[in-house]
Amino acid sequence: MASEVKQLMFSASGSTDKYFDLSSALTAANRKQYHQFTRKGRPYCFDISIEHLVGASAGSIVVWSGAPNNWTTRNAAVKMSAAWKHQLKEAGIRMRDLSKYGRRLRLPLDEGMSTSGQGAMSATFAPQGVKASDGTTVDLFEQYTTPSGDAVTYEGANEFTRVAIPDEAGAGDSVEMNLALYGFSDAVGANNYFGVVDEYLSSRGGVPDEPDSGKQTPDPLNMLQTMFSSTQPSTDEVIEAIEDYQDFRPYADGENDATATPPSASNLADTLQDLGSTAASYAPDTAGGAAFAGPSTVVHMSCPLGLLKVLGAGNKDKFKITVHAIYEM
């Protein structure tokens, strides 16, 4: 991250913006492309801190959430990237045939972050700077027009990947669907949403973990190590000691009620991680001054794919996000 802009400023101009895409924000600030995935299709995680500089009103609090930084998010993202690359390969499309800016998968956090039918970013905060000439606040991504006359916005330049899925009618046709990292999948249909984690959980079918066992030389004076010796209790005693021990999975998975037909889904694919809340030290008041509202808060978090969601942000809220590190999940 040397010689790069790492501190990003964002301001709310209303209550419609709810999302942050840090790879896109860093791209705009540094004028070189940052990604959600490595070349090999592994997701990045962004280590960040957020400082709530200005509040929409005195004492107002906003709540932050994002994808859980766990194996479910990682494996779902890896499998989605592999599936996308496989689909392109089967269609005879090589990576070098794609735009140089579109050779890696891009995902929105949930369906509210993208525009159905287009894949453009939606309701997302743009990073801001200050003009040297007069000190006014401006977006770091300035809308531009291409030689062919296309007007390119921050949202349109940072599109999310869409995929072709065979339709349920079985007519041999496919429909183009939007991707969303979290949230339940819609029915197969044009411009509907494909929940990446939801589909991953359905595809894996529940694979039990089998931890490796180690080897030790037993010490006869130590009860723990005598368990490794040749002097063992009878088979029946060992079986009785472990009978009915931990028969059930100790965490939520894709299915909720396996007895239902079809099995009902759990909320796992629709559950984001609560990353904390923040409040500002002051807020603009109607007289043009500032109303003190206690000390500002800073939260530190790990942010898979650089995607964040904020609830409760209103007009005048201002945030500073510092990216400390980007690493492979």
C-alpha atoms as one frame of an Amber mdcrd trajectory, in Angstrom:
protein
   0.000   0.000   0.000   3.058   2.337  -0.257   2.603   5.548  -2.286  -1.116
   4.948  -2.477  -4.188   6.717  -1.156  -5.372   4.640   1.805  -7.709   7.091
   3.549 -11.055   7.544   1.821 -13.654  10.199   2.635 -17.372   9.700   2.036
 -20.346  11.998   2.606 -24.058  11.224   2.477 -26.193  13.585   0.417 -29.406
  11.832   1.445 -30.588   8.544   2.879 -30.465   6.425  -0.308 -26.772   5.456
  -0.179 -26.277   2.326   1.905 -23.199   0.539   0.525 -19.440   0.895   0.188
 -17.329  -0.923  -2.403 -13.745  -0.331  -1.283 -12.092  -1.889  -4.338 -13.958
   0.593  -6.559 -13.264   3.493  -4.173  -9.527   2.714  -4.108  -9.563   2.457
  -7.900 -11.071   5.945  -8.189  -8.675   7.428  -5.633  -5.476   5.883  -7.038
  -6.405   5.737 -10.743  -5.439   2.082 -11.058  -7.742  -0.887 -10.749  -8.174
  -2.702  -7.454 -10.021  -6.023  -7.308 -12.243  -8.176  -5.122 -10.458 -11.352
  -6.293  -6.924 -12.469  -7.080  -6.040 -13.658 -10.590  -6.552 -17.228  -9.375
 -10.059 -16.473  -8.140  -9.397 -16.172  -4.407 -11.346 -13.414  -2.597  -9.541
 -10.522  -0.954 -10.300  -9.314   2.562  -9.850  -5.639   3.464  -8.580  -4.742
   6.940 -10.055  -1.293   7.657 -11.056   1.235  10.279 -13.996   3.644  10.046
 -14.229   6.991  11.809 -17.601   8.717  11.958 -16.587  12.367  11.526 -19.923
  14.170  11.159 -23.408  13.012  12.095 -26.670  13.688  10.330 -28.050  14.865
  13.670 -26.779  15.153  17.220 -26.459  11.698  18.775 -27.411   9.827  15.606
 -26.015   6.315  15.315 -25.408   4.232  12.205 -24.970   0.453  12.110 -22.402
  -1.333   9.921 -22.596  -4.826   8.476 -20.775  -6.953   5.936 -20.100 -10.505
   4.822 -18.787 -12.751   7.635 -15.036 -13.325   7.324 -15.332 -17.107   7.500
 -14.934 -20.262   5.443 -18.515 -20.054   4.099 -17.949 -16.666   2.467 -14.508
 -17.679   1.208 -15.495 -21.041  -0.246 -18.668 -19.680  -1.831 -16.694 -16.876
  -3.499 -13.957 -19.266  -4.704 -16.508 -21.683  -6.148 -18.436 -18.853  -7.855
 -15.256 -17.532  -9.480 -14.335 -21.037 -10.661 -17.848 -21.582 -12.066 -17.746
 -18.266 -13.951 -14.344 -19.051 -15.460 -15.513 -22.564 -16.388 -18.591 -21.165
 -18.094 -16.460 -18.767 -20.135 -14.051 -21.562 -21.093 -16.879 -23.867 -22.187
 -18.216 -21.057 -24.372 -14.815 -20.669 -26.016 -14.151 -17.292 -24.385 -10.600
 -16.629 -23.216  -9.715 -14.110 -20.520  -7.776 -12.053 -23.029 -10.966 -11.760
 -25.102 -12.572  -9.764 -22.271 -12.080  -6.099 -21.459  -8.908  -5.645 -19.424
 -11.093  -4.208 -16.663 -13.502  -7.169 -16.654 -11.277 -10.217 -16.228 -12.096
 -10.890 -12.596 -15.392 -11.602 -10.894 -17.163  -8.707  -9.154 -19.962  -9.260
  -6.643 -22.371  -6.941  -4.820 -22.980  -7.570  -1.117 -26.709  -8.159  -1.662
 -29.300  -7.386  -4.331 -29.842  -3.819  -3.120 -26.319  -2.928  -4.223 -26.827
  -3.590  -7.950 -29.273  -2.544 -10.642 -31.392  -5.422 -11.907 -30.893  -6.097
 -15.593 -27.774  -3.949 -15.891 -25.304  -5.041 -13.225 -24.416  -1.409 -12.477
 -23.566  -0.463  -8.911 -26.459   1.100  -7.001 -26.961   3.048  -3.732 -23.189
   3.115  -3.185 -21.132   5.908  -1.625 -18.497   7.438  -3.931 -15.137   8.588
  -2.489 -14.619  12.335  -2.277 -11.853  14.918  -2.431 -11.498  18.693  -2.218
 -10.838  21.069  -5.132  -7.572  22.982  -4.819  -9.056  26.092  -6.441 -11.976
  26.763  -4.104 -12.067  24.023  -1.444 -15.409  22.550  -2.522 -16.064  18.825
  -2.123 -16.040  16.750  -5.310 -16.313  13.062  -6.166 -12.957  11.469  -6.993
 -14.634   9.686  -9.905 -15.581  12.370 -12.389 -18.198  11.329 -14.937 -16.675
  11.279 -18.415 -17.811  10.743 -21.999 -16.057   8.261 -24.311 -15.200   9.040
 -27.966 -18.257   6.977 -28.947 -20.507   9.194 -26.822 -21.058   6.906 -23.807
 -21.488   8.787 -20.523 -19.614   6.806 -17.847 -20.584   7.179 -14.182 -19.016
   5.729 -11.028 -21.860   3.205 -10.833 -21.676   2.240 -14.511 -17.885   1.924
 -14.573 -17.957  -0.539 -11.669 -20.434  -3.113 -12.938 -21.030  -6.419 -11.195
 -20.746  -9.737 -13.012 -23.860 -11.328 -14.512 -24.105 -14.987 -15.533 -26.136
 -17.130 -17.927 -28.231 -19.845 -16.240 -30.318 -22.520 -18.063 -33.994 -21.725
 -17.618 -36.253 -24.001 -15.602 -38.551 -24.623 -18.536 -35.957 -26.986 -19.996
 -36.284 -25.519 -23.466 -32.540 -25.320 -23.892 -32.501 -21.555 -23.468 -30.600
 -19.610 -20.819 -31.413 -16.436 -18.954 -29.035 -13.755 -17.729 -29.092 -13.354
 -13.957 -27.591 -10.914 -11.466 -25.230 -12.151  -8.759 -25.400 -11.216  -5.059
 -22.981 -12.533  -2.443 -25.612 -12.720   0.327 -29.387 -13.097   0.156 -31.610
 -15.928  -1.044 -31.720 -16.824  -4.725 -34.775 -15.917  -6.765 -36.391 -18.413
  -9.108 -34.451 -18.854 -12.342 -35.536 -16.000 -14.561 -34.182 -13.109 -16.579
 -32.663 -10.385 -14.370 -33.480 -12.240 -11.154 -30.845 -12.646  -8.440 -28.492
 -15.598  -7.943 -27.476 -15.801  -4.249 -23.867 -16.971  -4.272 -23.713 -18.211
  -0.668 -27.241 -19.637  -0.937 -26.342 -21.666  -4.031 -23.020 -22.741  -2.519
 -24.725 -24.138   0.581 -27.199 -26.028  -1.589 -24.436 -27.427  -3.793 -22.177
 -28.852  -1.110 -24.685 -31.216   0.472 -23.085 -31.125   3.907 -19.544 -32.532
   4.095 -18.401 -33.518   7.598 -15.005 -32.361   8.834 -12.541 -35.078   9.822
  -9.656 -33.639  11.862  -6.273 -35.271  11.511  -4.997 -37.426  14.373  -1.492
 -37.121  15.763   0.931 -39.645  17.257   2.650 -39.532  20.638   4.920 -41.762
  22.714   2.900 -42.509  25.876   4.119 -41.644  29.413   2.705 -44.265  31.846
   2.436 -41.689  34.670   0.261 -39.336  32.661  -3.431 -40.185  32.294  -3.716
 -38.288  29.035  -0.799 -40.066  27.437  -1.896 -43.492  28.716  -4.745 -43.126
  26.264  -2.119 -43.654  23.547  -0.746 -46.840  25.138  -1.577 -50.435  24.307
  -3.362 -50.834  27.674  -6.820 -49.693  26.697 -10.307 -50.144  28.182 -12.556
 -52.695  26.534 -14.203 -51.797  23.263 -17.637 -51.699  24.949 -16.436 -49.141
  27.519 -14.968 -46.921  24.848 -18.174 -47.098  22.834 -20.283 -46.279  25.895
 -18.119 -43.235  26.661 -18.717 -41.737  23.231 -22.268 -42.939  22.628 -24.477
 -40.083  21.419 -21.570 -37.659  21.854 -21.880 -34.622  19.574 -24.199 -36.305
  17.105 -25.455 -32.972  15.838 -23.749 -30.238  13.850 -22.917 -27.342  16.246
 -23.555 -24.531  13.778 -26.199 -23.425  11.284 -25.954 -24.747   7.752 -28.018
 -24.377   4.601 -30.986 -26.489   5.759 -33.340 -25.566   8.571 -35.933 -28.365
   8.566 -34.572 -31.449   6.802 -37.893 -33.270   7.314 -39.788 -30.829   5.122
 -40.367 -31.567   1.444 -38.328 -29.983   0.038 -36.096 -29.220   3.060 -36.572
 -25.638   4.231 -33.623 -23.245   4.087 -31.998 -21.633   7.105 -31.283 -17.897
   7.322 -27.533 -18.424   6.881 -27.428 -17.243   3.271 -29.253 -14.053   4.269
 -27.330 -13.199   7.452 -24.607 -10.538   7.402 -22.121  -9.952  10.207 -22.842
  -7.062  12.583 -19.651  -4.976  12.413 -20.647  -2.437  15.063 -22.118   1.048
  15.177 -20.694   4.547  15.133 -21.719   8.044  16.198 -20.133  11.379  15.326
 -18.605  13.964  17.648 -20.786  16.732  16.210 -23.549  17.365  13.692 -24.525
  20.400  11.612 -27.447  22.292  13.111 -30.015  24.480  11.428 -28.229  27.690
  12.475 -25.119  26.709  10.546 -23.007  25.888  13.588 -22.312  22.523  15.105
 -24.119  20.600  17.820 -21.721  18.552  19.982 -22.847  14.969  20.432 -20.062
  13.323  22.408 -16.808  11.794  21.148 -16.682  10.329  17.653 -16.247   6.580
  17.394 -13.826   4.483  15.384 -14.482   0.845  14.533 -11.968  -1.620  13.129
 -13.069  -4.565  11.011 -12.177  -7.176   8.427 -14.236  -6.737   5.291 -14.448
  -9.617   2.755 -14.335  -8.369  -0.859 -14.260  -4.799   0.482 -18.063  -4.664
   0.736 -19.916  -2.813   3.501 -23.504  -1.901   4.276 -24.603   0.957   6.538
 -28.066   1.500   8.007 -29.240   4.797   9.443 -26.965   7.142   7.479 -28.662
  10.397   6.571 -27.956  13.726   4.943 -24.655  15.276   6.162 -23.181  12.048
   7.612 -19.450  11.949   6.855 -17.091   8.994   7.239 -13.357   8.391   6.928
 -12.377   4.832   5.982  -8.711   3.848   6.246  -7.567   0.689   4.443  -4.718
  -0.833   6.472  -4.175  -4.007   4.460  -5.629  -6.164   1.687  -4.973  -9.882
   1.955  -6.191 -13.118   0.425  -8.857 -14.927   2.419
